[in-house]
Amino acid sequence: MHNGFMDLRRLDLNLLVVFDAVLGERSVSRAADRLALTQPAVSHALARLRQACGDDIVVRQGRAMVPTPKALALQHEVRAILVRAQRVFAMSSSFDPVRSTRHFQIGCSDHAAVAILEPVLGRILATAPQVRIQLTHVGRTHAADMIRSGALDLALGVFNSADDAVAVKTLREVPYVCVARSAHPAFKRGLTLERYLAAEHLQVLVQSGSFGVIDQTIGRMGHERNIRLVAAHFEAAVRLLQSTDLILTVPRDLVARHQDVPLGTRDVPFALEPFRHQIAMSRSVTDDPGASWLIDMLSGEQQPAPSHA
C-alpha cells in the first residue's frame, strides 16, 4: 500500500542511481553500459523501483523507452539527492583526481562554457581521467537556487552578488562592445547614444524574465532599448546578426571568437560596467575537496597536467 508515498524500506541509494541512469539514457541496455552492470541487473533494479514507487518509471513506445509523468517529476529531485550524497562522501575523504570517478554538475551559459571551461578542459580531463562533467544551460538566479539545493556543484557566468549560502569568485573582467553587420547604418555614421537608442536590438537572456546590467544601466539614464529579438544563447546571437540591422551588446571576448563572421564592432556609447566572468559556489565548498579542486582548475591555479609524451 503506497498512499502516494514511496516505501523507503524497499529503496536504497543504488536504486536511485539506476533511476537516474535509465531516465538519462532512455534505455535499459545503455543504462547498464553507463553503470558497468549487466542488463538483467538493471532490469531487476528497475522492477524494484517500480514496486517501491508504485509507478512504471519508463514505458515502451515503439522502440523507445519513455519516462512516465511521475518519473519526470521525480527526475530533478533524484539527481539532486545523488549529487548531495556524492558531496557528503566527498567531504568525508580526500580527493584524488587520478582515481576519482565523480560526476560534477556545472551550470553555465554557452559563452561561459567556452570562455572559462574550454581553456582548461584538456588539463582537467588529463588530470582526472575518470571524472565526468555535466553542463546544464542555466541562468544566474536558477543557478544559485540549484547550488543551494545541491543540484549543482558550481556555476559559471555573471552573478555579481553573493549571499549567506552562495559565494562568488571573479576570474576576470571584459569590456562590452556593440556588434552588428559591417554595413550597419549607425556604425557607418558613428554610434552615438542617440543612434544606439534609435536602433533595434538583439538581447541575450540566458534566463528569461531577468533584467541584465545593460538595461539596468540604460533604465537609470531614463531610457529603454527597442529589443526586437531575445536569444538564450550567445553563440547563436552573434550568427543571427548577419542578415539584419540589429545591434548586439556583448562581452568583447565573445566577438573575438567569431572572426569568420563579417561583423563590425563599436565601443558602447555610454558608461557600462564590465562583464565579469565568475564562478558561483556553495560557501561550504572548502569542506568539499573535489569541488575545491575543480574551482582551482577553472581558476588556472593548478599545475599543468603531466605530458603524455
N, C-alpha and C positions, 0 to 999 in steps of 0.2 A: 504494500500500500504506500503510495507516494505522497498523496495530499499536496502535490505541487512542489515538493522538495526532493532534492537528491539524497539518496540513502548513503550517508558518509561512511557507514560501516563496510560498504562494498566498494569503496573508492580509495585508490592510493595515487600518489603523485605520478607514477608511471602511466596510469591510465590517462591522465591529463596530457602527458607528453604524446601519447598515441592520438588523443583527440586533436591536439594542435597539428600534428603531422598529417593526419588524414584530411582535415579541413584545408590545410595548406596545399597539399598535393592533389586533392580531389581523386585519390586513387589509393587503394589498399596496397597494391604492389609497389608503387612509388614511395609510399609512406614507409613500407618495410625496408626499401633500399636506403632511404634517408636515415632511418633509425638503426640500420645494420641488424635487422631482425628478419626472421623468416616470415613469409606471408601468412602461414597458419597462426603464428604467434600474434600478429597484428589483428587478424580476423577474430581470434579468441578475445583479445583485449577489447576490440570494438563490441563484441557481444556483451562483455561485462559492462562496458559503458552504457550500452542501450538499456540493460537491465537496471543499472543504477540511476539513470536519468529518466527512465520511462519514456524514451524517445528513440526514433530510428537513427538519429545523428546524421547519417547520409543515406540517400536512396538512389537507386539506379534509374537513370533516364537514358534509354538507348545504351550507348557505350560509355556514358559519363556517370560519375558519382556526384550527386548534387546535395549540398547540405540542406537540412530542414530549417525552417524559420527559427526554431528553438536553438538549434546548433549555431546558427549565425548570430543570434542574440547573445549566446554564451562565449563566442569566439574571442572577443576582445578581453573579457574578464579572465578567461582561462590563460590567454597569453600573458596578461599582467601578473597572474598568480605564479606562472612559471618563471617570469623574469624576476619577481621578488624572491622566489625560492632560490633561484640561481645566485642572486645577490647575497642572500643570507649565508649560503655555503661559501661564497667567495670571500665574504667578510671574515669568516672563521679560519681562513687559511691564507697562506701567501700565494701570489700569482706568478706562475712560471709560464711566460708566453710560448716557450718552445713546446711544452706539454699540454697546455690548456686547450680544451675543446669548447670553450664558452661561446655562446651566441650573443653578440652585442646588438642592442636595439638603439638606432640613432635616428632622430627626427631632423629633417632638413629640407630646404628648397633645392631645386636643381642647381642653382648658382652656388649655394653653399657647398654642395657636394663636390663640385668641380674646383671651386676656389680654395677650400680648406682640406678636403679629404684627398683629392686626386694627387697633389704633390707628395704626399707621404704614404699613399696607399700601397705602393710597391714595397716600401720598407716595412709596413705593418704586416703584410701578407708573408713576407720573407722571414720576419722575426717570429711570427706566431702562425706556423703553417697549418694548424688545425682550427684556428679561430674562424668564426663565421660572423659577418656583419650584415644586418638587415637595415636597409634605409627606408624610412617612411616619409612621404611628402607631407609636411605638416607646417602650419604657421605658428607664430610666436605664442599666442595665447593657448592654443591646443597643445603645443609642445610643452609648455610649462605645466599644464594640467597633467599631461601624461608622465612627466618626470615626477610630479608629486605622487601619482598613483603607483609608480613603479613600472609602468608600461614602457618607458624609455629609460635607457641608461644615461643618455645626454642628448643634446640637440645643438645643431649648428645653424647660425643665422644672425638676425638682429634682434636683440632682446632689450638692451638699454638699461632696464631696471631689474633689480633683484628683490627678493622678499625673504621671509623667515625660512622658507623651505628650499628656494631655488637660488643658487649663486650663478653669477655671470662673469666670464673671463673674456676680455677683449684681446684679440690676437693682433689686429692691425686696423687702420682706418684708410679708406679710399674715398677720394672726392667723387661727387656725382658729376655727370656730364649729360648734355642733351644730345640725342641721336635721332636722325631722320635720313631719308633718302638724300643723296648728294645734291640733287637739284631742288630741294625744298625751298619755296619762295622766301620764307622767313630766314633761312640760313644764308641765302644769296644776298639779301638786303642787310643782314646783320641782326642777330637775335637779341632784341631788347625785351624788357619785361612786358611792355605793351603788346609786342608781337607774340610773345610766349603765351600770354593770356588769351589772345585772339585766336590762336591756333587750336586745332583739335589734337587730343592726346590719347596715347595708349598707356594704360596703367597696369602695373604688375601687382596683384594682390595674392600672395600665397594662401592667405586665409580670407575668405570672403567676409565682408562686413567690417573688416578692420579699417583703420584710418592711419595712413602712413605719415612719415615725417615730412614728405614733400607737401601734402595737402594741409597738414597741420601748420606748416610754415606759411603757406600762401593764405590760409584762413586767418592767421594772426595779422596779416597785412591787409585784411579786409577784401580779399579776392577769392575767386574759385575757378578752377580749371574746367574746361569743356572736355570731359572724358568720354570718348566715343567707343572705346573698346577696353575691356578688362581681361587680362590673361592671368592664369595661375602659375605659369612657368616663364622664367626669364629667357631661356634659350629660344623658345618659340616666339616670344615677343619681338626679339631682335629680327628674326626672319620675316615677321609679318609687316615690317616697315616698308619693304621694298616697293610695293605697288600702291602706296597710299601717301597722303601728306600728314600722317600722324607723327607726333613727336613723342619720344620715349625718354624719360629721365631716369637714368640707372647708374650704378657704380662704374667707374672707368675701367676696372679690370674685366668686367663682363664684355665690354666693347672690344677690348684688346684681343679677345679670343675669336673674333669674327672678322678678321682681315679680308676674308674671301667675299664678304658681302659689301656691295657698293654703297656705303653709308657715309654720311658726314657727321661730325661731332662739333659741338659748340659748348662753351662754358655756360653754366647755369646763370641766368641774368638776375640773380638775387642771392643774398647770403643764405647758405644752406649748410647745416652741419654735415659732416662726412658720414658715409656709410660705414658701419662698424661690423667687421667680421668677428663673431663672438661664439663662445661655447657656453651653453646653459647646462647646469648640472645640479644634482641634489647637494645640499650643504653637508650631507653625511658622506660625501664621496671619499673623504680621507679614510673612512672605515672600509672602503672597497678597493683593494689593491689592483684589481683588474681594470676598473673604470679609471682609476688614477693613472695607470699605465697608458691607457688609450688616450686620455687627455694630454699626457706628456708627449705622446707620439704625434698627436694632431697639432700640438704647440711647437713641434720641432725641437723638443728638449731631450730626446733620447739620442744615444749614439747611433750612427748608421748601422744598418744590418750588415752582417758579415758577407763578404763576397762569395759568389758561387764558384769562382774560378778554382 
